[in-house]
Amino acid sequence: MIMAELINVKGLSDLQKFLDDLPVKMEKNIMRGALRAGCNIVKDEAVSLVPMGPPSSENTKIYGGYIGALRDSIRVGTRSKGGTVTAYVKAGGKTKRGADVYYAHMFEYTGGRKHQIKAKPGHYLLVAGGHPIAEVSHPGFKATPFMRPALDREAQAAVIAAGNYIKDRLATKEGLDTSAITIEGDEP
């Protein structure tokens, strides 16, 4: 069982006072950037932890797989709905190079069981060197989480990055004096 660690950051309440006085649209833009700054810290850690290996020739042919496709599918996004801005770090889906990383959740959560892969009636599978066969045994694989460990390791740094983004943005774009605000985390 994973226990959440309490994170204390000094200075965020002062930043919130500044944000409360801003127009809603400006506040949303600042929060979107701040959340993206924090999520990028987690994304970078997830990229460093993601398992990589060569895809099978069949995966390459059908799904456009290549070494690092899972890594390249990790991305940060934001959205705003009902006055609330959210951000996320996501793995899977299509990469810019065209690979379909449909298996990302398996690496994070479940792994894959050992199983048989059978060709459809009247068809065949191609394996090493293009030899046609009717059935192949998949060896399965263990889950290798990389997203949750990235969040666990970098949560405090992400909160600090978001706070510093807000502080810097208020000082540079809005001309507010934020010099008295210090964003720092507690030592673990």
VEXKOLMI-840642 format. One record per residue (C-alpha): residue number from 1; residue in three letters; x negated, y negated, z. Coordinates in nm, 2 decimals, padded with zeros to 4 digits, always signed. Example, Ala and Ser with C-alpha at 12.3 -4.5 7.8 and 13.67 -1.06 7.14 Angstrom:
resi; resn; X; Y; Z
1; ALA; -01.23; +00.45; +00.78
2; SER; -01.37; +00.11; +00.71
//
This chain:
resi; resn; X; Y; Z
1; MET; +00.00; +00.00; +00.00
2; ILE; -00.13; -00.34; -00.09
3; MET; -00.10; -00.61; +00.17
4; ALA; -00.07; -00.97; +00.06
5; GLU; -00.34; -01.20; +00.21
6; LEU; -00.23; -01.53; +00.36
7; ILE; -00.38; -01.82; +00.17
8; ASN; -00.41; -02.16; +00.33
9; VAL; -00.49; -02.46; +00.12
10; LYS; -00.54; -02.81; +00.26
11; GLY; -00.42; -03.11; +00.06
12; LEU; -00.12; -02.97; -00.13
13; SER; +00.14; -03.14; +00.08
14; ASP; -00.02; -03.48; -00.01
15; LEU; -00.01; -03.39; -00.38
16; GLN; +00.36; -03.30; -00.34
17; LYS; +00.43; -03.65; -00.21
18; PHE; +00.28; -03.80; -00.52
19; LEU; +00.48; -03.56; -00.74
20; ASP; +00.81; -03.64; -00.57
21; ASP; +00.77; -04.01; -00.68
22; LEU; +00.72; -03.92; -01.05
23; PRO; +00.98; -03.89; -01.32
24; VAL; +01.11; -03.53; -01.37
25; LYS; +00.96; -03.49; -01.73
26; MET; +00.62; -03.61; -01.61
27; GLU; +00.63; -03.38; -01.31
28; LYS; +00.72; -03.08; -01.53
29; ASN; +00.43; -03.16; -01.76
30; ILE; +00.19; -03.18; -01.47
31; MET; +00.32; -02.86; -01.32
32; ARG; +00.30; -02.68; -01.65
33; GLY; -00.07; -02.77; -01.68
34; ALA; -00.14; -02.69; -01.31
35; LEU; +00.02; -02.35; -01.34
36; ARG; -00.16; -02.28; -01.66
37; ALA; -00.49; -02.37; -01.49
38; GLY; -00.42; -02.13; -01.20
39; CYS; -00.31; -01.85; -01.44
40; ASN; -00.62; -01.89; -01.65
41; ILE; -00.83; -01.80; -01.34
42; VAL; -00.63; -01.48; -01.30
43; LYS; -00.64; -01.41; -01.68
44; ASP; -01.02; -01.44; -01.69
45; GLU; -01.05; -01.19; -01.41
46; ALA; -00.81; -00.95; -01.58
47; VAL; -01.01; -00.97; -01.90
48; SER; -01.32; -00.87; -01.71
49; LEU; -01.15; -00.57; -01.55
50; VAL; -00.95; -00.43; -01.84
51; PRO; -01.06; -00.08; -01.96
52; MET; -01.19; -00.07; -02.31
53; GLY; -01.25; +00.22; -02.54
54; PRO; -01.23; +00.31; -02.91
55; PRO; -00.87; +00.38; -03.03
56; SER; -00.80; +00.70; -03.23
57; SER; -00.81; +00.67; -03.60
58; GLU; -00.44; +00.73; -03.61
59; ASN; -00.37; +00.44; -03.37
60; THR; -00.60; +00.22; -03.58
61; LYS; -00.41; +00.31; -03.90
62; ILE; -00.05; +00.28; -03.76
63; TYR; -00.08; +00.01; -03.49
64; GLY; -00.39; -00.18; -03.60
65; GLY; -00.58; -00.08; -03.29
66; TYR; -00.94; -00.17; -03.23
67; ILE; -01.19; -00.18; -02.94
68; GLY; -01.07; -00.46; -02.72
69; ALA; -00.71; -00.48; -02.84
70; LEU; -00.58; -00.45; -02.48
71; ARG; -00.82; -00.72; -02.36
72; ASP; -00.71; -00.95; -02.65
73; SER; -00.35; -00.90; -02.56
74; ILE; -00.39; -01.07; -02.22
75; ARG; -00.24; -01.42; -02.24
76; VAL; -00.10; -01.70; -02.03
77; GLY; +00.23; -01.86; -02.09
78; THR; +00.46; -02.12; -01.93
79; ARG; +00.84; -02.19; -01.95
80; SER; +01.07; -02.44; -01.80
81; LYS; +01.44; -02.35; -01.72
82; GLY; +01.68; -02.53; -01.49
83; GLY; +01.42; -02.78; -01.36
84; THR; +01.19; -02.50; -01.26
85; VAL; +00.85; -02.45; -01.43
86; THR; +00.71; -02.10; -01.42
87; ALA; +00.39; -01.95; -01.56
88; TYR; +00.28; -01.59; -01.62
89; VAL; -00.02; -01.37; -01.72
90; LYS; +00.09; -01.10; -01.96
91; ALA; -00.07; -00.80; -02.13
92; GLY; +00.07; -00.61; -02.43
93; GLY; +00.25; -00.69; -02.75
94; LYS; +00.09; -00.80; -03.07
95; THR; -00.25; -00.95; -03.08
96; LYS; -00.37; -01.23; -03.31
97; ARG; -00.56; -00.96; -03.51
98; GLY; -00.24; -00.76; -03.56
99; ALA; -00.28; -00.48; -03.31
100; ASP; +00.04; -00.36; -03.14
101; VAL; -00.06; -00.30; -02.77
102; TYR; +00.26; -00.11; -02.67
103; TYR; +00.07; +00.09; -02.41
104; ALA; -00.05; -00.20; -02.17
105; HIS; +00.20; -00.11; -01.90
106; MET; +00.08; +00.25; -01.90
107; PHE; -00.28; +00.14; -01.81
108; GLU; -00.15; -00.08; -01.53
109; TYR; +00.11; +00.14; -01.37
110; THR; +00.16; +00.50; -01.48
111; GLY; -00.12; +00.64; -01.69
112; GLY; -00.02; +00.91; -01.94
113; ARG; +00.07; +01.27; -01.88
114; LYS; -00.09; +01.55; -02.07
115; HIS; +00.15; +01.64; -02.36
116; GLN; +00.19; +01.78; -02.70
117; ILE; +00.23; +01.56; -03.00
118; LYS; +00.42; +01.73; -03.28
119; ALA; +00.46; +01.62; -03.64
120; LYS; +00.81; +01.57; -03.78
121; PRO; +00.95; +01.86; -03.99
122; GLY; +00.79; +01.85; -04.33
123; HIS; +00.51; +01.61; -04.22
124; TYR; +00.17; +01.66; -04.05
125; LEU; -00.07; +01.47; -03.83
126; LEU; -00.42; +01.37; -03.93
127; VAL; -00.70; +01.42; -03.68
128; ALA; -01.08; +01.38; -03.69
129; GLY; -01.18; +01.36; -04.05
130; GLY; -00.83; +01.36; -04.19
131; HIS; -00.76; +01.73; -04.13
132; PRO; -00.38; +01.79; -04.14
133; ILE; -00.22; +01.97; -03.85
134; ALA; +00.13; +02.02; -03.72
135; GLU; +00.06; +01.97; -03.35
136; VAL; -00.21; +01.82; -03.12
137; SER; -00.26; +01.83; -02.74
138; HIS; -00.30; +01.48; -02.59
139; PRO; -00.52; +01.50; -02.28
140; GLY; -00.34; +01.22; -02.09
141; PHE; -00.51; +00.95; -01.88
142; LYS; -00.51; +00.80; -01.54
143; ALA; -00.37; +00.45; -01.47
144; THR; -00.65; +00.19; -01.45
145; PRO; -00.49; -00.12; -01.30
146; PHE; -00.64; -00.45; -01.41
147; MET; -00.37; -00.72; -01.37
148; ARG; -00.28; -00.67; -01.00
149; PRO; -00.65; -00.64; -00.89
150; ALA; -00.72; -00.96; -01.08
151; LEU; -00.44; -01.14; -00.90
152; ASP; -00.55; -01.00; -00.56
153; ARG; -00.91; -01.11; -00.62
154; GLU; -00.84; -01.46; -00.76
155; ALA; -00.51; -01.58; -00.59
156; GLN; -00.68; -01.84; -00.37
157; ALA; -00.90; -01.96; -00.65
158; ALA; -00.59; -01.99; -00.87
159; VAL; -00.40; -02.20; -00.61
160; ILE; -00.71; -02.43; -00.57
161; ALA; -00.74; -02.47; -00.95
162; ALA; -00.38; -02.57; -00.98
163; GLY; -00.41; -02.82; -00.69
164; ASN; -00.72; -02.97; -00.84
165; TYR; -00.55; -03.00; -01.18
166; ILE; -00.27; -03.19; -01.02
167; LYS; -00.51; -03.42; -00.83
168; ASP; -00.72; -03.49; -01.14
169; ARG; -00.42; -03.54; -01.37
170; LEU; -00.26; -03.79; -01.12
171; ALA; -00.59; -03.98; -01.10
172; THR; -00.67; -03.99; -01.47
173; LYS; -00.33; -04.01; -01.65
174; GLU; -00.12; -04.18; -01.38
175; GLY; -00.38; -04.40; -01.23
176; LEU; -00.30; -04.29; -00.87
177; ASP; -00.57; -04.29; -00.60
178; THR; -00.61; -03.93; -00.50
179; SER; -00.97; -03.97; -00.36
180; ALA; -00.84; -03.89; +00.00
181; ILE; -00.70; -03.56; -00.11
182; THR; -00.92; -03.25; -00.08
183; ILE; -00.81; -02.92; -00.21
184; GLU; -01.00; -02.63; -00.04
185; GLY; -00.92; -02.28; +00.07
186; ASP; -00.97; -02.11; +00.40
187; GLU; -01.27; -01.88; +00.42
188; PRO; -01.15; -01.51; +00.42
//
